[in-house]
Amino acid sequence: MIDLRSDTVTHPTEAMLDAMRSAPLGDDVMGEDPTVNQLEKESALRLGKEDAIFVPSGTMANSIAIGAQTRPGDEMLLLEDSHIYLYEAGGSARLWGVHPRPLTSVKGCIDVADIHARIRPDDPHQPVTSLVCLENTHNMCGGLVLTPTQVAPIVEATQKYNLKLHLDGARLFHAEVALNTPAEEIVKDFDSVSFCLSKGLSCPVGSMLCADKKTIAEARRLRKLLGGGMRQAGVLAAAGLLALKEGTARLAEDQQRCQRLAEGLAALPGITVNPAPIQSNILFMCREGASPEDYQNHASSLAEKGVKLFDIGERGLRAVVHRQIDDSAIERALEIFSAEFSS
């Protein structure tokens, strides 16, 4: 089976498993797990932030970032197709009483004019705008990579209005590869940044949240509130340390294979691939005249033929390339796609 549903399906490498078996351990909730402490230190250094916290998931990382930098009744601005808005169970409202205000996505980013237009006045009838969230790479835009040119006016606006700026950087290191720019430089103007260890970096579990010491101190309180204290979590953190050391460099392979997949799909009659050109390890494929129901049927049929992927409604079918998809898997997948879409 060729599993293109997500890079979350990756399994740890043998080196990661060895590191997990031999990791020095302690109680992380008490601050005594040396492996977790080392992972947090190296993550903060890697992104140029003061501190970091290890959490079970990207959703928790984003959630505690929001909770730590807002007050109940505040409003945050974010993209209408962002992961935080679409796929995190309405956590900002349910957990922290923070009102999400979705904005139109323009090439995976916010139009700065929308920020200026939606800052709430000092009026007791209205919530206080306090946070802006971006996503890099942008999942539902086909892995689009935000550029410094796109982000710069957003930073200027948040500084003008004294807003916090959070980055959902679940696939941040794919952006690092695509831009040929260190992650530290990409995120230097963000107050907080999350990134996943369990996607392209192939760790079995875990995400990081990086920010200043005050924000991370509050994030620890909120992690405990949500049940995210994991005790001897060094078993998992050991894989994360290895991923940071060795796993980011090979992400270029995923992006090269995704480009090969895109080229092969685009050569099929009636198939359109987005984005064009591919920017990271994600693509969407659409078939001329197809409906959401057609895509559901295609996904089911392709699974029977040996390729798993997600149907995303009108957006079409999504494929994500990862460490366990090699060159031969790409070629086999293209043969199966050709058979599916020629019928």
C-alpha positions as CSV (number, residue, x, y, z in Angstrom):
1,M,0.0,0.0,0.0
2,I,1.3,3.4,-1.0
3,D,0.0,5.8,1.8
4,L,-0.2,9.4,0.6
5,R,-2.8,10.5,3.1
6,S,-0.4,12.4,5.3
7,D,3.1,12.6,6.6
8,T,1.6,11.8,10.0
9,V,1.7,8.1,8.9
10,T,5.5,8.0,9.0
11,H,7.2,5.5,11.4
12,P,10.3,6.2,13.4
13,T,13.7,5.2,12.0
14,E,15.7,2.4,13.5
15,A,18.1,5.0,14.8
16,M,15.2,6.8,16.6
17,L,14.1,3.5,18.1
18,D,17.6,2.8,19.4
19,A,17.7,6.3,20.9
20,M,14.3,5.8,22.5
21,R,15.5,2.6,24.1
22,S,18.5,4.2,25.7
23,A,17.3,7.7,26.5
24,P,18.0,9.0,30.0
25,L,14.7,9.5,31.8
26,G,13.1,11.5,34.6
27,D,9.7,13.0,35.5
28,D,9.1,15.8,33.0
29,V,6.2,17.3,34.9
30,M,8.8,17.9,37.7
31,G,11.2,19.2,35.1
32,E,13.6,16.3,35.7
33,D,13.6,14.5,32.3
34,P,17.1,15.3,30.9
35,T,16.1,14.2,27.4
36,V,13.1,16.4,27.3
37,N,15.0,19.3,28.7
38,Q,17.7,18.9,26.0
39,L,15.0,18.7,23.3
40,E,13.4,21.9,24.5
41,K,16.8,23.7,24.8
42,E,17.8,22.7,21.2
43,S,14.4,23.5,19.8
44,A,14.5,27.0,21.3
45,L,18.1,27.5,20.0
46,R,17.1,26.3,16.5
47,L,14.4,28.9,16.2
48,G,16.1,31.7,18.1
49,K,13.6,31.8,20.9
50,E,14.2,32.0,24.7
51,D,12.4,28.8,25.6
52,A,10.4,25.8,24.4
53,I,7.9,23.1,25.6
54,F,7.4,19.6,24.4
55,V,3.7,18.6,23.9
56,P,1.9,15.6,22.5
57,S,0.5,17.2,19.4
58,G,0.5,20.2,17.1
59,T,-3.1,20.9,18.1
60,M,-2.1,21.2,21.7
61,A,0.9,23.4,20.8
62,N,-1.3,25.8,18.9
63,S,-4.0,25.8,21.6
64,I,-1.7,26.6,24.5
65,A,0.0,29.3,22.4
66,I,-3.4,30.9,22.0
67,G,-4.4,30.5,25.6
68,A,-1.0,31.8,26.9
69,Q,-1.2,35.0,24.8
70,T,-4.8,36.1,25.1
71,R,-7.5,36.7,27.6
72,P,-11.1,35.3,27.6
73,G,-13.2,37.5,25.4
74,D,-10.4,38.5,23.1
75,E,-10.5,38.0,19.3
76,M,-7.8,36.5,17.1
77,L,-7.4,37.0,13.3
78,L,-6.6,33.9,11.3
79,L,-7.1,32.4,7.8
80,E,-10.4,30.8,6.9
81,D,-8.6,27.8,5.6
82,S,-6.1,27.5,8.4
83,H,-5.6,24.3,10.4
84,I,-6.3,26.2,13.6
85,Y,-9.7,27.3,12.3
86,L,-10.8,24.2,10.4
87,Y,-9.3,21.2,12.2
88,E,-8.7,21.9,15.9
89,A,-12.2,21.3,17.3
90,G,-12.9,25.0,17.9
91,G,-10.5,24.9,20.8
92,S,-9.8,28.6,21.0
93,A,-13.5,29.4,21.8
94,R,-14.2,26.3,23.8
95,L,-11.1,26.3,26.0
96,W,-10.0,29.9,26.3
97,G,-13.1,32.0,25.3
98,V,-11.2,33.5,22.4
99,H,-13.3,34.5,19.4
100,P,-11.8,33.5,16.0
101,R,-12.3,35.9,13.1
102,P,-11.5,34.2,9.9
103,L,-10.0,36.2,7.0
104,T,-9.8,35.4,3.3
105,S,-6.6,33.4,2.3
106,V,-4.5,35.2,-0.3
107,K,-1.8,32.8,-1.6
108,G,-1.8,31.2,1.8
109,C,-1.4,34.4,3.7
110,I,-3.5,37.3,5.1
111,D,-3.9,40.5,3.1
112,V,-2.6,43.1,5.4
113,A,-5.5,45.4,4.5
114,D,-7.8,42.9,6.2
115,I,-5.9,43.3,9.4
116,H,-6.2,47.1,9.3
117,A,-9.9,46.9,8.5
118,R,-10.7,44.4,11.3
119,I,-8.9,45.8,14.3
120,R,-11.6,46.3,16.8
121,P,-12.1,49.9,18.2
122,D,-11.9,50.6,21.9
123,D,-15.6,49.8,22.5
124,P,-17.0,47.8,25.4
125,H,-19.5,46.3,23.0
126,Q,-16.7,44.5,21.0
127,P,-14.0,42.0,21.7
128,V,-10.4,43.1,21.9
129,T,-8.2,42.1,19.0
130,S,-5.0,40.6,20.5
131,L,-3.6,37.8,18.3
132,V,-2.9,37.0,14.6
133,C,-2.1,33.5,13.5
134,L,-0.4,32.4,10.3
135,E,0.5,28.9,8.9
136,N,3.8,27.9,7.1
137,T,3.7,25.8,5.1
138,H,0.0,26.2,4.5
139,N,-1.7,22.8,4.4
140,M,-5.0,23.6,2.7
141,C,-3.3,25.7,0.1
142,G,-1.3,22.7,-1.1
143,G,1.7,23.2,1.1
144,L,2.3,26.8,0.0
145,V,5.4,28.4,1.5
146,L,5.0,31.9,3.0
147,T,7.8,34.2,1.9
148,P,9.4,37.0,3.9
149,T,7.8,39.4,1.4
150,Q,4.4,38.2,2.4
151,V,5.0,38.1,6.1
152,A,6.8,41.5,6.4
153,P,3.6,43.7,6.2
154,I,1.8,41.4,8.6
155,V,4.6,41.9,11.2
156,E,4.5,45.6,10.7
157,A,0.7,45.6,11.3
158,T,0.9,43.5,14.4
159,Q,3.5,45.7,15.8
160,K,1.5,48.8,15.0
161,Y,-1.5,47.5,16.9
162,N,0.4,45.8,19.7
163,L,-0.8,42.3,18.6
164,K,0.9,39.0,19.3
165,L,1.8,36.9,16.2
166,H,1.7,33.1,16.3
167,L,3.0,30.8,13.6
168,D,1.5,27.3,13.1
169,G,4.7,25.9,11.7
170,A,3.7,22.3,11.6
171,R,5.8,21.8,8.5
172,L,8.2,24.7,9.2
173,F,11.3,22.8,8.1
174,H,9.8,22.1,4.7
175,A,9.6,25.9,4.4
176,E,13.2,26.1,5.5
177,V,14.2,23.8,2.7
178,A,12.0,25.5,0.0
179,L,13.2,29.0,0.9
180,N,16.8,27.9,1.5
181,T,16.6,30.0,4.6
182,P,17.2,28.9,8.3
183,A,14.0,28.4,10.3
184,E,15.4,30.9,12.8
185,E,15.3,33.6,10.2
186,I,11.8,32.7,8.9
187,V,10.3,32.9,12.4
188,K,12.3,35.8,13.9
189,D,9.4,38.2,14.0
190,F,6.9,35.7,15.5
191,D,6.1,35.8,19.2
192,S,5.4,32.1,19.3
193,V,6.0,29.2,16.9
194,S,4.8,25.6,16.9
195,F,6.3,22.8,14.8
196,C,5.6,19.1,14.5
197,L,8.1,16.3,15.1
198,S,5.5,13.7,14.0
199,K,5.0,14.7,10.4
200,G,7.9,14.9,7.9
201,L,10.5,14.5,10.7
202,S,9.1,10.9,11.3
203,C,8.9,11.0,15.1
204,P,6.1,8.8,16.5
205,V,4.7,11.5,18.7
206,G,5.2,15.1,19.6
207,S,5.3,18.8,18.8
208,M,7.2,21.8,20.1
209,L,6.1,25.3,21.0
210,C,8.8,28.0,21.1
211,A,8.5,31.5,22.5
212,D,9.8,33.8,25.3
213,K,10.2,32.5,28.8
214,K,7.0,34.2,30.1
215,T,4.8,32.6,27.4
216,I,6.3,29.2,27.9
217,A,5.8,29.4,31.6
218,E,2.1,30.0,31.1
219,A,2.1,27.3,28.4
220,R,3.3,24.8,31.0
221,R,0.4,25.6,33.2
222,L,-2.0,25.2,30.3
223,R,-0.4,21.9,29.2
224,K,-0.9,20.5,32.7
225,L,-4.6,21.7,32.5
226,L,-5.1,19.8,29.3
227,G,-3.5,16.6,30.6
228,G,-0.3,17.0,28.5
229,G,2.2,16.3,31.3
230,M,3.8,13.0,30.1
231,R,6.1,12.1,32.9
232,Q,9.0,10.0,31.5
233,A,8.5,11.7,28.1
234,G,12.2,11.4,27.2
235,V,11.3,8.1,25.5
236,L,9.6,10.2,22.9
237,A,11.9,13.3,23.1
238,A,14.9,11.1,22.1
239,A,13.4,10.7,18.7
240,G,12.8,14.4,18.4
241,L,16.4,15.2,19.2
242,L,17.5,12.9,16.4
243,A,15.0,14.4,14.1
244,L,16.3,17.9,14.7
245,K,19.9,16.7,14.2
246,E,19.4,14.5,11.1
247,G,15.8,14.6,9.8
248,T,15.4,18.1,8.5
249,A,18.1,17.8,5.8
250,R,16.4,15.0,4.0
251,L,13.1,16.8,3.6
252,A,14.4,18.0,0.2
253,E,13.9,14.4,-1.0
254,D,10.2,14.6,-0.2
255,Q,9.8,17.8,-2.1
256,Q,11.7,16.4,-5.2
257,R,9.5,13.3,-5.2
258,C,6.4,15.5,-4.8
259,Q,7.5,17.4,-7.9
260,R,7.9,14.2,-9.8
261,L,4.4,13.1,-8.7
262,A,3.0,16.5,-9.8
263,E,4.6,16.3,-13.2
264,G,3.3,12.8,-13.8
265,L,-0.3,13.7,-12.7
266,A,-0.3,16.9,-14.8
267,A,0.5,14.8,-17.9
268,L,-2.8,12.8,-17.4
269,P,-5.8,14.0,-19.5
270,G,-8.2,16.2,-17.5
271,I,-6.0,16.4,-14.4
272,T,-4.9,19.7,-12.9
273,V,-2.4,19.9,-10.0
274,N,-2.3,22.6,-7.5
275,P,-0.2,24.5,-6.5
276,A,1.7,24.9,-9.7
277,P,4.6,24.6,-9.3
278,I,4.7,22.4,-6.3
279,Q,6.3,24.2,-3.3
280,S,6.8,21.6,-0.6
281,N,5.6,18.0,0.0
282,I,1.8,18.5,-0.6
283,L,-0.3,18.6,-3.7
284,F,-4.0,18.7,-4.7
285,M,-5.2,17.0,-7.8
286,C,-8.5,17.9,-9.6
287,R,-10.2,16.1,-12.4
288,E,-12.1,18.2,-15.0
289,G,-15.9,18.1,-14.2
290,A,-15.5,16.1,-11.0
291,S,-17.8,16.6,-8.0
292,P,-17.0,16.0,-4.3
293,E,-18.9,12.7,-4.6
294,D,-16.6,11.8,-7.6
295,Y,-13.6,12.4,-5.5
296,Q,-14.9,10.2,-2.7
297,N,-15.4,7.5,-5.2
298,H,-11.9,8.0,-6.7
299,A,-10.4,7.8,-3.2
300,S,-12.1,4.6,-2.5
301,S,-11.2,3.1,-5.8
302,L,-7.6,4.1,-5.5
303,A,-7.4,2.5,-2.1
304,E,-8.5,-0.7,-3.6
305,K,-5.8,-0.4,-6.3
306,G,-3.1,0.3,-3.7
307,V,-2.9,4.1,-3.1
308,K,-4.4,5.8,-0.1
309,L,-5.1,9.5,-0.1
310,F,-7.7,12.0,1.2
311,D,-10.5,13.5,-0.7
312,I,-10.9,17.2,0.3
313,G,-14.3,18.1,-1.1
314,E,-14.2,20.5,-3.9
315,R,-10.5,20.9,-3.5
316,G,-10.1,17.4,-5.0
317,L,-7.7,14.7,-3.8
318,R,-4.7,15.5,-1.5
319,A,-1.4,13.7,-1.6
320,V,1.4,14.2,0.8
321,V,4.9,12.8,0.2
322,H,7.0,11.6,3.2
323,R,10.0,9.5,4.2
324,Q,8.3,6.2,3.6
325,I,7.5,7.1,0.0
326,D,10.5,6.3,-2.2
327,D,11.1,6.8,-5.9
328,S,9.6,3.4,-6.8
329,A,6.5,4.2,-4.8
330,I,6.0,7.4,-6.8
331,E,6.3,5.5,-10.1
332,R,3.9,2.8,-9.0
333,A,1.4,5.4,-7.8
334,L,1.5,7.2,-11.1
335,E,0.7,3.9,-12.9
336,I,-2.3,3.5,-10.6
337,F,-3.4,7.1,-11.1
338,S,-3.2,6.6,-14.8
339,A,-5.3,3.5,-14.7
340,E,-7.9,5.2,-12.4
341,F,-8.2,8.5,-14.3
342,S,-8.3,6.9,-17.8
343,S,-11.4,4.9,-17.0
